[in-house]
Amino acid sequence: MQLTQKEKELLKDLKGQEKLCVEKYSQHAAAAKDEQLSQLLTYLGGIEQGHLDTVTKIDNGEIPKPAAGETAPKNDFKQTYSVSETPEKKNDCYICSDLLATEKHASALYDTCIFEFKNEQLRTVLNSIQREEQEHGKKIYDYMAANNMYS
């Protein structure tokens, strides 16, 4: 499969973004004070690694299968933090806000790529990853909402 120069440059951007996501999820999972947040971030980091692997395959000329969608448990987060501010809550709120912004950026980057790639199969693969990025943002939002972090 031949990629255009523009597609190659976009893949370079996607790979950089996915590497950053993998690193952030790993570091933030270790820094999270709430165990359920740490588990969520570890889970999402694994999916981000899958995104990086998929983008790398595309960059190597392969056409991978679209992401099947996540089979994660429902977002039934138990409230860890009350309305009052604590150092732990501030730490975890910062982590969530940072990752939510990262997911928004990743989703926007995939949006651009979906429009720029010629190959229909690749657009389908990229679209499936974008949907997962949006699901990650929803999971983070749900955690924040359950813990009085999002207003």
Residue pairs with C-beta under 8 A, 6 or more apart in sequence:
1 61
1 62
1 63
1 119
3 11
3 58
3 59
3 61
4 118
6 116
7 116
7 117
7 118
8 59
10 112
10 113
10 116
10 117
11 55
11 58
11 59
11 113
12 59
13 109
14 55
14 109
14 110
14 113
15 52
15 55
15 56
15 59
17 105
17 106
17 109
18 48
18 51
18 52
18 55
18 106
19 52
20 102
21 45
21 48
21 51
21 52
21 102
21 103
21 106
22 45
22 48
22 49
22 52
24 98
24 99
24 102
25 41
25 42
25 44
25 45
25 48
25 99
26 42
26 45
28 41
28 95
28 98
28 99
29 38
29 39
29 41
29 42
29 45
30 38
31 91
31 95
32 38
32 41
32 91
32 92
32 95
33 88
33 89
33 91
33 92
34 80
34 81
34 88
34 92
34 147
36 77
36 78
36 80
36 143
37 80
37 92
37 95
37 96
37 143
40 139
40 140
40 143
41 95
41 99
43 72
44 99
44 136
44 139
47 70
47 132
47 136
48 136
50 67
51 67
51 129
51 132
51 133
54 64
54 67
54 125
54 129
55 129
57 64
58 64
58 122
58 125
63 119
63 121
63 122
63 125
64 125
65 125
66 124
66 125
66 127
66 128
67 125
67 128
67 129
67 131
67 132
69 128
69 131
69 132
70 132
70 135
72 139
75 138
75 139
75 142
75 143
77 142
77 143
77 146
77 147
78 146
79 146
79 147
79 148
80 92
80 147
81 88
81 89
81 92
81 147
81 148
81 149
82 148
83 148
89 147
89 149
92 147
92 149
93 144
93 147
93 149
96 140
96 143
96 144
96 149
97 144
99 136
99 140
100 137
100 140
100 141
100 144
103 133
103 134
103 136
103 137
103 140
104 137
106 133
107 130
107 133
107 134
107 137
110 126
110 127
110 129
110 130
110 133
111 130
113 126
114 123
114 126
114 127
114 130
117 123
117 126
141 150
143 149
144 150
